[in-house]
Amino acid sequence: MKAINNNDYGQNNYSTFEVNEYILNELNRRFGDKFALTKNEVASVLNLTSRTLSNKMSNKTLKIRHFKTGETLQSAVMFPLFAVAEYLTNELCLAA
């Protein structure tokens, strides 16, 4: 994803909504029109290994909403696209 430019005063001119919309569009461009991303896809977006992502989920330090596709231990974990975009938006807005 491209960086968001700052103005001369060190603050950006984008609202949280605009940042979220930009991130959502970038995720759609990268992964197609999916409703949810897999654990491996989210790990790649966050620049983490899937094991680190699993550890964060186990420790409850990952603040991205997710769901399991079944009730067994082997059921896939999915992350709604809007939840990933919301998380990234919050991280960007807090860092600014």
Secondary structure by P-SEA (a helix, b strand, c coil): cbbbbbcccccccccaaaaaaaaaaaaaaaccccccccaaaaaaaacccaaaaaaaaaaccccbbbbbccccccbbbbbcaaaaaaaaaaaaaaac
